[in-house]
Amino acid sequence: MSGQSKSIKRFYQTVEIAKSDDGFEIRLDGNPLRTKRREVLLAPSAALAAAIKTEWDDQGEHIDPASTPLSSLLTEAIDADAAAQWRDDILSFLQTDLICYRADGPNALVERQAAAWDPYVAWLRDELGAVLVVTVGIVATAQADISIQRIKTELDKIPAVLLGALRKATAITGSAVMALALWKTAFPAADIYTASIVDDLYQAEKWGDDDEALARRDAMREEFLTISRFLDLLQAD
């Protein structure tokens, strides 16, 4: 949601959580909060429901959509109902995963990429038994079917709401492996995001930065950290 969205006056007094057979409803003055498609905004975990309740409790005279990012993530996941597509998208990223395509120079960048990305290659091998081919340059290199299958097996176990968040994390970082590491809390979220922009940071140091690039990175970082919090809350119970 954008902070420039049309302002809506607060229309409710109370925010409550109601347990149902399928999850947790957030109710405004006793009425269930709904998505854009009028589906009930059903949180899978009590922790996520409590955090979304806080977002709506904290609204002032007018509702600020930019201050309800968790509600937005859950709404998008429920309305899209695209678990199979998200799973396929994540798997397709593995064929061109950021961490697998390295620069051939200068040495300083090569070393930075290795220091930032090698731990993710090693983690995926140790955690899921999936070995990825790392290459130099931009020519596509196919990954082994068995590695893709092992990751697919993991993704098949998780619910659609979580897959939607992982798909967003994958798109932000350009790396399905980094998104998986975020899900498994293998590395701190802020460190994962920093690792995903190694090239940008190197170029900024070498050639200078500008306000637009800084603002874009800050916005992407904030979104990534929100996704991290969303994943943590989903899995808190």
Short mmCIF file of the C-alpha atoms (twelve columns), coordinates in Angstrom:
data_MODEL
# 
_entry.id   MODEL 
# 
loop_
_atom_site.group_PDB 
_atom_site.id 
_atom_site.type_symbol 
_atom_site.label_atom_id 
_atom_site.label_alt_id 
_atom_site.label_comp_id 
_atom_site.label_asym_id 
_atom_site.label_seq_id 
_atom_site.Cartn_x 
_atom_site.Cartn_y 
_atom_site.Cartn_z 
_atom_site.pdbx_PDB_model_num 
ATOM 1   C CA . MET A 1   0.000   0.000   0.000   1 
ATOM 2   C CA . SER A 2   1.221   3.491   -0.740  1 
ATOM 3   C CA . GLY A 3   1.404   6.383   1.676   1 
ATOM 4   C CA . GLN A 4   -0.157  8.461   -1.124  1 
ATOM 5   C CA . SER A 5   -3.376  6.425   -1.138  1 
ATOM 6   C CA . LYS A 6   -6.606  8.336   -0.608  1 
ATOM 7   C CA . SER A 7   -7.081  9.109   3.069   1 
ATOM 8   C CA . ILE A 8   -9.916  7.235   4.772   1 
ATOM 9   C CA . LYS A 9   -11.380 8.503   8.020   1 
ATOM 10  C CA . ARG A 10  -11.239 5.994   10.841  1 
ATOM 11  C CA . PHE A 11  -14.674 4.355   10.950  1 
ATOM 12  C CA . TYR A 12  -14.341 2.046   13.956  1 
ATOM 13  C CA . GLN A 13  -13.700 2.234   17.689  1 
ATOM 14  C CA . THR A 14  -12.631 -1.232  18.783  1 
ATOM 15  C CA . VAL A 15  -10.290 -3.872  17.372  1 
ATOM 16  C CA . GLU A 16  -10.595 -7.465  18.555  1 
ATOM 17  C CA . ILE A 17  -9.311  -10.911 17.631  1 
ATOM 18  C CA . ALA A 18  -11.716 -13.829 17.265  1 
ATOM 19  C CA . LYS A 19  -10.515 -17.416 17.035  1 
ATOM 20  C CA . SER A 20  -12.120 -19.555 14.353  1 
ATOM 21  C CA . ASP A 21  -11.594 -23.113 13.132  1 
ATOM 22  C CA . ASP A 22  -9.340  -21.843 10.329  1 
ATOM 23  C CA . GLY A 23  -7.337  -19.140 12.078  1 
ATOM 24  C CA . PHE A 24  -7.790  -15.754 13.691  1 
ATOM 25  C CA . GLU A 25  -10.125 -12.992 12.529  1 
ATOM 26  C CA . ILE A 26  -9.398  -9.340  13.185  1 
ATOM 27  C CA . ARG A 27  -12.688 -7.569  13.903  1 
ATOM 28  C CA . LEU A 28  -13.441 -3.868  13.770  1 
ATOM 29  C CA . ASP A 29  -16.423 -3.037  15.979  1 
ATOM 30  C CA . GLY A 30  -17.334 -6.715  15.825  1 
ATOM 31  C CA . ASN A 31  -17.162 -6.954  12.019  1 
ATOM 32  C CA . PRO A 32  -14.431 -9.064  10.404  1 
ATOM 33  C CA . LEU A 33  -11.742 -7.153  8.553   1 
ATOM 34  C CA . ARG A 34  -11.903 -8.068  4.866   1 
ATOM 35  C CA . THR A 35  -9.564  -8.082  1.896   1 
ATOM 36  C CA . LYS A 36  -10.089 -6.082  -1.297  1 
ATOM 37  C CA . ARG A 37  -11.981 -9.049  -2.697  1 
ATOM 38  C CA . ARG A 38  -14.170 -9.146  0.416   1 
ATOM 39  C CA . GLU A 39  -12.628 -12.298 1.819   1 
ATOM 40  C CA . VAL A 40  -12.226 -12.459 5.591   1 
ATOM 41  C CA . LEU A 41  -8.700  -11.407 6.575   1 
ATOM 42  C CA . LEU A 42  -7.858  -14.624 8.370   1 
ATOM 43  C CA . ALA A 43  -4.448  -14.749 10.069  1 
ATOM 44  C CA . PRO A 44  -2.981  -18.275 10.321  1 
ATOM 45  C CA . SER A 45  -1.208  -17.570 13.628  1 
ATOM 46  C CA . ALA A 46  -2.130  -15.795 16.836  1 
ATOM 47  C CA . ALA A 47  1.119   -13.813 16.684  1 
ATOM 48  C CA . LEU A 48  0.353   -12.425 13.220  1 
ATOM 49  C CA . ALA A 49  -3.219  -11.624 14.255  1 
ATOM 50  C CA . ALA A 50  -1.943  -9.701  17.293  1 
ATOM 51  C CA . ALA A 51  0.482   -7.685  15.149  1 
ATOM 52  C CA . ILE A 52  -2.225  -6.840  12.625  1 
ATOM 53  C CA . LYS A 53  -4.553  -5.866  15.475  1 
ATOM 54  C CA . THR A 54  -1.878  -3.444  16.663  1 
ATOM 55  C CA . GLU A 55  -1.648  -1.892  13.183  1 
ATOM 56  C CA . TRP A 56  -5.369  -1.101  13.303  1 
ATOM 57  C CA . ASP A 57  -5.391  -0.095  16.974  1 
ATOM 58  C CA . ASP A 58  -2.655  2.441   16.253  1 
ATOM 59  C CA . GLN A 59  -4.525  4.298   13.501  1 
ATOM 60  C CA . GLY A 60  -5.366  7.895   14.240  1 
ATOM 61  C CA . GLU A 61  -8.212  10.005  12.952  1 
ATOM 62  C CA . HIS A 62  -7.454  8.819   9.438   1 
ATOM 63  C CA . ILE A 63  -6.279  5.384   8.304   1 
ATOM 64  C CA . ASP A 64  -2.783  5.384   6.843   1 
ATOM 65  C CA . PRO A 65  -2.426  2.358   4.516   1 
ATOM 66  C CA . ALA A 66  1.375   2.684   4.631   1 
ATOM 67  C CA . SER A 67  1.254   1.854   8.341   1 
ATOM 68  C CA . THR A 68  -0.501  -1.492  7.809   1 
ATOM 69  C CA . PRO A 69  2.157   -3.474  5.874   1 
ATOM 70  C CA . LEU A 70  1.392   -6.799  7.565   1 
ATOM 71  C CA . SER A 71  -2.281  -6.433  6.726   1 
ATOM 72  C CA . SER A 72  -1.299  -5.676  3.136   1 
ATOM 73  C CA . LEU A 73  0.907   -8.764  2.824   1 
ATOM 74  C CA . LEU A 74  -1.818  -11.022 4.192   1 
ATOM 75  C CA . THR A 75  -4.461  -9.391  1.982   1 
ATOM 76  C CA . GLU A 76  -2.371  -9.874  -1.154  1 
ATOM 77  C CA . ALA A 77  -1.708  -13.525 -0.344  1 
ATOM 78  C CA . ILE A 78  -5.381  -14.302 0.323   1 
ATOM 79  C CA . ASP A 79  -6.698  -12.450 -2.720  1 
ATOM 80  C CA . ALA A 80  -4.120  -13.797 -5.174  1 
ATOM 81  C CA . ASP A 81  -4.623  -17.459 -4.190  1 
ATOM 82  C CA . ALA A 82  -1.667  -18.452 -6.391  1 
ATOM 83  C CA . ALA A 83  0.363   -20.930 -4.370  1 
ATOM 84  C CA . ALA A 84  1.316   -23.122 -7.339  1 
ATOM 85  C CA . GLN A 85  2.442   -20.110 -9.361  1 
ATOM 86  C CA . TRP A 86  4.492   -18.719 -6.468  1 
ATOM 87  C CA . ARG A 87  6.175   -22.082 -5.963  1 
ATOM 88  C CA . ASP A 88  7.044   -22.277 -9.652  1 
ATOM 89  C CA . ASP A 89  8.344   -18.705 -9.637  1 
ATOM 90  C CA . ILE A 90  10.672  -19.407 -6.715  1 
ATOM 91  C CA . LEU A 91  11.987  -22.564 -8.366  1 
ATOM 92  C CA . SER A 92  12.543  -20.761 -11.668 1 
ATOM 93  C CA . PHE A 93  14.698  -18.159 -9.914  1 
ATOM 94  C CA . LEU A 94  17.122  -20.944 -8.964  1 
ATOM 95  C CA . GLN A 95  18.188  -21.252 -12.604 1 
ATOM 96  C CA . THR A 96  19.425  -17.647 -12.634 1 
ATOM 97  C CA . ASP A 97  19.970  -17.123 -8.921  1 
ATOM 98  C CA . LEU A 98  21.981  -14.041 -8.013  1 
ATOM 99  C CA . ILE A 99  24.484  -15.937 -5.894  1 
ATOM 100 C CA . CYS A 100 25.393  -18.328 -8.719  1 
ATOM 101 C CA . TYR A 101 26.577  -15.726 -11.258 1 
ATOM 102 C CA . ARG A 102 29.838  -14.071 -10.329 1 
ATOM 103 C CA . ALA A 103 31.896  -11.259 -11.812 1 
ATOM 104 C CA . ASP A 104 35.245  -12.029 -13.453 1 
ATOM 105 C CA . GLY A 105 36.721  -8.788  -12.153 1 
ATOM 106 C CA . PRO A 106 37.863  -6.533  -10.673 1 
ATOM 107 C CA . ASN A 107 39.362  -8.612  -7.868  1 
ATOM 108 C CA . ALA A 108 37.807  -6.465  -5.146  1 
ATOM 109 C CA . LEU A 109 34.295  -7.215  -6.431  1 
ATOM 110 C CA . VAL A 110 35.077  -10.908 -6.970  1 
ATOM 111 C CA . GLU A 111 36.240  -11.164 -3.367  1 
ATOM 112 C CA . ARG A 112 33.210  -9.322  -2.029  1 
ATOM 113 C CA . GLN A 113 30.797  -11.522 -3.920  1 
ATOM 114 C CA . ALA A 114 32.526  -14.650 -2.678  1 
ATOM 115 C CA . ALA A 115 32.525  -13.447 0.924   1 
ATOM 116 C CA . ALA A 116 28.851  -12.447 0.745   1 
ATOM 117 C CA . TRP A 117 27.414  -15.314 -1.298  1 
ATOM 118 C CA . ASP A 118 29.517  -18.425 -0.609  1 
ATOM 119 C CA . PRO A 119 27.916  -18.880 2.838   1 
ATOM 120 C CA . TYR A 120 24.488  -19.193 1.158   1 
ATOM 121 C CA . VAL A 121 25.717  -21.803 -1.304  1 
ATOM 122 C CA . ALA A 122 27.206  -23.767 1.599   1 
ATOM 123 C CA . TRP A 123 24.089  -23.354 3.739   1 
ATOM 124 C CA . LEU A 124 21.788  -24.664 0.979   1 
ATOM 125 C CA . ARG A 125 24.052  -27.687 0.504   1 
ATOM 126 C CA . ASP A 126 24.204  -28.459 4.226   1 
ATOM 127 C CA . GLU A 127 20.572  -27.640 5.075   1 
ATOM 128 C CA . LEU A 128 18.710  -29.116 2.104   1 
ATOM 129 C CA . GLY A 129 21.311  -31.217 0.332   1 
ATOM 130 C CA . ALA A 130 20.935  -29.023 -2.756  1 
ATOM 131 C CA . VAL A 131 24.204  -28.310 -4.566  1 
ATOM 132 C CA . LEU A 132 24.172  -25.324 -6.913  1 
ATOM 133 C CA . VAL A 133 26.586  -24.680 -9.769  1 
ATOM 134 C CA . VAL A 134 28.402  -21.356 -9.427  1 
ATOM 135 C CA . THR A 135 29.728  -19.790 -12.611 1 
ATOM 136 C CA . VAL A 136 31.467  -16.655 -13.865 1 
ATOM 137 C CA . GLY A 137 29.599  -14.402 -16.258 1 
ATOM 138 C CA . ILE A 138 25.968  -14.128 -17.266 1 
ATOM 139 C CA . VAL A 139 25.526  -17.161 -19.528 1 
ATOM 140 C CA . ALA A 140 22.772  -19.320 -18.036 1 
ATOM 141 C CA . THR A 141 23.963  -22.537 -16.406 1 
ATOM 142 C CA . ALA A 142 21.439  -25.269 -15.692 1 
ATOM 143 C CA . GLN A 143 21.173  -26.537 -12.144 1 
ATOM 144 C CA . ALA A 144 20.897  -30.234 -11.354 1 
ATOM 145 C CA . ASP A 145 17.356  -31.608 -11.340 1 
ATOM 146 C CA . ILE A 146 17.959  -33.320 -8.003  1 
ATOM 147 C CA . SER A 147 18.836  -29.989 -6.364  1 
ATOM 148 C CA . ILE A 148 15.709  -28.324 -7.739  1 
ATOM 149 C CA . GLN A 149 13.605  -31.289 -6.618  1 
ATOM 150 C CA . ARG A 150 14.943  -31.139 -3.071  1 
ATOM 151 C CA . ILE A 151 13.980  -27.500 -2.811  1 
ATOM 152 C CA . LYS A 152 10.584  -28.173 -4.374  1 
ATOM 153 C CA . THR A 153 9.989   -30.840 -1.728  1 
ATOM 154 C CA . GLU A 154 10.540  -28.210 0.971   1 
ATOM 155 C CA . LEU A 155 8.278   -25.683 -0.727  1 
ATOM 156 C CA . ASP A 156 5.520   -28.262 -1.136  1 
ATOM 157 C CA . LYS A 157 5.258   -28.474 2.660   1 
ATOM 158 C CA . ILE A 158 4.394   -24.838 3.330   1 
ATOM 159 C CA . PRO A 159 1.099   -22.908 3.093   1 
ATOM 160 C CA . ALA A 160 0.194   -20.408 0.402   1 
ATOM 161 C CA . VAL A 161 0.515   -17.357 2.661   1 
ATOM 162 C CA . LEU A 162 4.123   -18.225 3.440   1 
ATOM 163 C CA . LEU A 163 4.870   -18.969 -0.226  1 
ATOM 164 C CA . GLY A 164 3.590   -15.530 -1.179  1 
ATOM 165 C CA . ALA A 165 5.994   -13.887 1.243   1 
ATOM 166 C CA . LEU A 166 8.889   -16.012 -0.010  1 
ATOM 167 C CA . ARG A 167 8.049   -15.047 -3.599  1 
ATOM 168 C CA . LYS A 168 8.311   -11.382 -2.661  1 
ATOM 169 C CA . ALA A 169 11.608  -11.926 -0.826  1 
ATOM 170 C CA . THR A 170 12.954  -13.764 -3.870  1 
ATOM 171 C CA . ALA A 171 12.024  -10.907 -6.188  1 
ATOM 172 C CA . ILE A 172 13.616  -8.283  -3.924  1 
ATOM 173 C CA . THR A 173 16.941  -10.095 -3.567  1 
ATOM 174 C CA . GLY A 174 17.054  -11.776 -6.959  1 
ATOM 175 C CA . SER A 175 17.811  -14.983 -5.094  1 
ATOM 176 C CA . ALA A 176 15.585  -17.903 -4.192  1 
ATOM 177 C CA . VAL A 177 18.375  -19.158 -1.940  1 
ATOM 178 C CA . MET A 178 18.390  -15.941 0.064   1 
ATOM 179 C CA . ALA A 179 14.606  -16.122 0.409   1 
ATOM 180 C CA . LEU A 180 14.876  -19.689 1.671   1 
ATOM 181 C CA . ALA A 181 17.572  -18.608 4.133   1 
ATOM 182 C CA . LEU A 182 15.247  -15.853 5.356   1 
ATOM 183 C CA . TRP A 183 12.434  -18.375 5.874   1 
ATOM 184 C CA . LYS A 184 14.730  -20.716 7.791   1 
ATOM 185 C CA . THR A 185 16.279  -17.784 9.759   1 
ATOM 186 C CA . ALA A 186 19.726  -19.002 8.699   1 
ATOM 187 C CA . PHE A 187 21.118  -15.451 8.689   1 
ATOM 188 C CA . PRO A 188 19.860  -12.123 10.086  1 
ATOM 189 C CA . ALA A 189 17.395  -10.482 7.705   1 
ATOM 190 C CA . ALA A 190 19.379  -7.248  7.467   1 
ATOM 191 C CA . ASP A 191 22.512  -9.203  6.548   1 
ATOM 192 C CA . ILE A 192 20.651  -11.102 3.832   1 
ATOM 193 C CA . TYR A 193 19.460  -7.885  2.253   1 
ATOM 194 C CA . THR A 194 22.951  -6.352  2.398   1 
ATOM 195 C CA . ALA A 195 24.389  -9.465  0.745   1 
ATOM 196 C CA . SER A 196 21.860  -9.112  -2.068  1 
ATOM 197 C CA . ILE A 197 23.090  -5.599  -2.959  1 
ATOM 198 C CA . VAL A 198 26.845  -6.254  -2.892  1 
ATOM 199 C CA . ASP A 199 27.164  -5.174  -6.527  1 
ATOM 200 C CA . ASP A 200 25.203  -1.961  -5.949  1 
ATOM 201 C CA . LEU A 201 27.251  -1.045  -2.906  1 
ATOM 202 C CA . TYR A 202 30.503  -1.700  -4.771  1 
ATOM 203 C CA . GLN A 203 29.443  0.512   -7.672  1 
ATOM 204 C CA . ALA A 204 28.297  3.231   -5.269  1 
ATOM 205 C CA . GLU A 205 31.697  3.235   -3.560  1 
ATOM 206 C CA . LYS A 206 33.504  3.336   -6.873  1 
ATOM 207 C CA . TRP A 207 31.421  5.849   -8.794  1 
ATOM 208 C CA . GLY A 208 29.386  7.613   -6.135  1 
ATOM 209 C CA . ASP A 209 25.747  7.393   -5.140  1 
ATOM 210 C CA . ASP A 210 22.674  9.548   -5.623  1 
ATOM 211 C CA . ASP A 211 19.590  10.298  -3.571  1 
ATOM 212 C CA . GLU A 212 17.295  8.285   -5.835  1 
ATOM 213 C CA . ALA A 213 19.416  5.141   -5.559  1 
ATOM 214 C CA . LEU A 214 19.706  5.540   -1.798  1 
ATOM 215 C CA . ALA A 215 15.950  6.021   -1.436  1 
ATOM 216 C CA . ARG A 216 15.272  2.960   -3.577  1 
ATOM 217 C CA . ARG A 217 17.605  0.773   -1.518  1 
ATOM 218 C CA . ASP A 218 16.144  2.054   1.739   1 
ATOM 219 C CA . ALA A 219 12.596  1.340   0.542   1 
ATOM 220 C CA . MET A 220 13.515  -2.165  -0.597  1 
ATOM 221 C CA . ARG A 221 15.296  -2.839  2.675   1 
ATOM 222 C CA . GLU A 222 12.239  -1.749  4.661   1 
ATOM 223 C CA . GLU A 223 9.989   -3.982  2.569   1 
ATOM 224 C CA . PHE A 224 12.360  -6.915  2.990   1 
ATOM 225 C CA . LEU A 225 12.495  -6.497  6.756   1 
ATOM 226 C CA . THR A 226 8.683   -6.334  6.859   1 
ATOM 227 C CA . ILE A 227 8.542   -9.623  4.955   1 
ATOM 228 C CA . SER A 228 10.998  -11.074 7.467   1 
ATOM 229 C CA . ARG A 229 8.772   -10.000 10.352  1 
ATOM 230 C CA . PHE A 230 5.720   -11.400 8.559   1 
ATOM 231 C CA . LEU A 231 7.451   -14.784 8.183   1 
ATOM 232 C CA . ASP A 232 8.513   -14.785 11.819  1 
ATOM 233 C CA . LEU A 233 4.976   -14.036 12.974  1 
ATOM 234 C CA . LEU A 234 3.489   -16.691 10.720  1 
ATOM 235 C CA . GLN A 235 5.738   -19.301 12.285  1 
ATOM 236 C CA . ALA A 236 5.632   -18.022 15.866  1 
ATOM 237 C CA . ASP A 237 2.920   -20.364 17.168  1 
# 
